[in-house]
Amino acid sequence: MPTMKEGVSRLFDSHCHLDRLAPETTAGAALSAARRAGVGGWLLPGVRRRHWPDLLAIAAADADVRAAPGLHPMMAAQWDDSAATELAGLLQQPECAAVGEIGLDGMIDIPRRLQETAFHEQLQLAVAAGKPVLIHCRRAWGEVLAILRRERAERVGGILHGFGGSPQIAREAVDLGFVIAFGGPLTYPNARKRVEVLRGLPDDAIVLESDAPDLPPHPHRGEPNRPEWLPLIAAKVAEIRGWDSEETARITTENTHRILRRQSQPGNEPWT
């Protein structure tokens, strides 16, 4: 597995579920292994409401980790006034850098009206708090882009997670102030659409994600994904873009810092 050389910029994992790793793997152990592989920053998205405190606790314990609490569309039925009040409070905490992962999913058996309500209202909270958003979308890109425009999400921007849409959708999202995250599926032999999207993006619209423990990169398909495998994705991005490892780390990390309003400096400084 490729690892980062000494002195090379650190990679940033913009989507990592450290609260959902295998029971025998602690967040601390996963972070240590990823650091040895050359990763130096992590953003932890939310899925279920009951796990929001876990995200905050992991982020509070490590200066290189930030949380993005939110409700995944498959949990949209959990969204109510109480959840909204709790999320609004969490967004005032210094450990919270974004809201996510939120959006619409056309491949799950959750009523669309529930998904849309949760998406709209979480977007509104994010914009009010000045926080970027992590977008989850499957087979609903037209609706997602329409909602992002309606809620004027360009005021905060964000990251399109697990992007599997067209180059046109990617361009429209970039025009709204979003960046595109590339993960394990980019390394698969059938990744033609993702490769086309990556080739057509400007440098400042590309970030990395592991999505651990889901969607492991080649050659680890079928295994629980690990944050330490992010360099495999970085190597594929470098190959497609014609970058070296330093360029890949520097560009994608600076892009993530910009979206999250983190000061980007050489080395591995704490968040500011």
N, C-alpha and C positions, 0 to 999 in steps of 0.2 A: 504494500500500500504506500502511495506517495505521502511523504510528510514534509512539513515546512523546514527549510534550512534555517540555521541560526542567523538572526539578524533580519530575516524576511518579515514583512508585515503579517500580522495575525489575521486569520479568517474570522468572519462573524456569521454565526448561525442565527438567521432571522426567524426561525420557526422550529422550536425543539420542545417536545413534551416531557420535560424532566420529571414531571409528577406522574407519568404513566409508564415508566420503564419497568422492566421485569422486576418482580419482588426482591430478587437477590441482588439487584443493582441499585445502590444508593445514588442520589443526585451528586453527592460529593465525589464518589468514585468515578462516575461518568464524566464529570467536569475535569477531574485530574487526568483521565485518559485522553480526553479531547484536547486539553492543553498540551500534553506531550506530543500530540499529532499536529499542533499548530493553530488551534482554535483559541480565540481570546475574547469572544463576546457571545452572549446568548440572549434571545428573546423568547419568553415562555408564554404561549397562547393559552387562553382558557377554552374549555369545552363545556363543563358542567359547573353550575353555581357552587356546589358544595366543595369544589376543588379550588375555588378562588383563594381561600386562606393559605393553601399549600403553595400556590404560585408566589404569593407575597412573602411567605416565610423563606423560600429558597432564594428569592431575589434579595431579601434583607440580609442574608448570610454571606453573600458574595457580591463584591463591588462590580463584577463584570457581567452580572445577570440582571435583567429587567423583566417585569411581568406585563402581560397584556390580557387582563381579565376580560371575559366576554362569554356570551352563549353561542355555541355552535348551532347552526340551523336545526340539527337533529334534536336539540334540547329546547327548541323554541317554546314548547308548552310550559317550560319553567319560568318564562318571562311574565312578570306582573309588576305591580307598583312596588312591592317589597324588593324584588330583584333590582328594579331601577334605582331605588333609594340606596341599596347596598353598593351597586356599581358606581353610582355618582360619588359616594364617599370614598371608595377605593381609589378613584382617579385623582384624588387629592394627595395620595400617598407618594412619597418620592420614589418608591420602587416601581411605580406604574408608569410605563413609557408609551403605552398604546392600548387600544381596545380590540379584542379579537378572541378567537377567530369568529367573525360574523359574516352573514351573507345569506344566500339562497342555494338550495340543493334540489335539483329536479330528479334525483335518483333515490330519494328516501320517502317513506310513507308518513310524512308529516304535513298536515294541511298547509297549503301555501299561504293562507291568510295569517296563520300563526307565525310562519317564517317571516312574512313581510312586516308584520307588526314589530316583532323582535328586532329585525334588521333596521327598520326606520328609527325606532326609538333608541337603539344603541348608537346609531350614527349621530342622532341628535345630541346625545350625551357626550360623545367623543368631540363633536364640533364645539359644544359649549365649553368643554374642558381644554380645548386646544390640543387634543391628542390624535395622532394618526391611527388608522384602522388596518387590521389584517383581514383581508377578504377571502372567504371560502366561497367558491362557486362551482357548480357542476350543472351543465345543461340549462343555464338560466342567465347567460351573459347579457342578453338584451335587457332583461328586467333589472339586473344588478346595475348596469351602467345608467339606466334611466333613474333609478333610485339615488345613485351617487350624485347625479346631476341635480335631481330635485332637492336633495338635502345640502347641496353646495359643498360636497365633500372635498373639493379642490382646496378649501380653506385649511384642511389639515393633511390631505394626501394619505399615503399608506402603501401597503405591500399587497400585491395579488399573490396569494399563497397557492401552491400546487397548480400553477396556471397550465391549462390545457386547451386554451382558446386559439383563435386564429391570429395571424399577424395584424389584421385590421382591428380586432378587439384590443390587442396589446397596444397598438398606436393610440387608439381612443383613450385607453386608460392612462397612458403616459401623458397625453395632453391634459388629463385631469390632475396631474401631479402625483401619479402612482408609479411605483417601480414593480418589476416582475421578478419573482423568486423562482430559482431553478434548483431542483432537488434530484433525488435518486432516479426518477423516470427519464431524465435527460441522458443517463448512461445506458439505457436499454437499447437493444438493436432496432426496435421499431419506433424510435423517438423522432421520426422525421419532422413532424409538425413542430415539436419543441425546438429542434435544431433550426428550423426555418425562422421561428420567432426570435431565437437568440441571435441569429446572424443579422437580423434586420433592426435590432434595437440600438439606440445610442448608448455609449459607454455608461452614462449616468443613470440608466434605467435598469441596471442588472444587479441583483443581490443573490445570495446563496441561502439555502435552507436544508436541514437534514430531515425534518419532520419525524425524527426518531420518537417512538419506536416503530413508526410506519415507513413504508416505501423505501426500503434499503437500496443503496446503489449496487450496480454490478461490481463484483461477482458475488454479492451477498444476498441476492433475491431469495426469498423463502426464509430468511433469518430475521429475528427482531433487529431493527435498525439501531445503530449506536451513534451518538454524537461525534465520536472519534473518526467516523468514516466521511465526514464532510470534505476532507482533502480529495477524495475520489471524485466528488462532484466538481470541486474547484479545478481539478486536472482536466475534466471533460470540457468545462467552460473555456479553459485556457486553450485547449486544442481547437475548439470551434472558432474562437475569436482570434486566434493567432497571438495570444498573449503569453508571456512567461509567468512563472508562479508568483513573482513579486508583483507584477502588474495586476494579476487576477486578485490577489489578496488586497492590495491597496485600493483598487477601484471599487470592488464590491463592498469592502468594509467602509470606505468613505461614503458610499451611497447609502448604506444602512444607517450610519451615524447621522447623515443629513436628514433622512426621513424621520428618525427618532429624536432629532434635535440634540444629539450628543456631540460634544466637541471632539473633533477627530484630530488626534495628535500621534506622533510616532510612538511606538512602544505599546504598552498595555496599561494605560492610565485608568483610574476609576472614572465613573460617570460624573458629568458635571451638570 
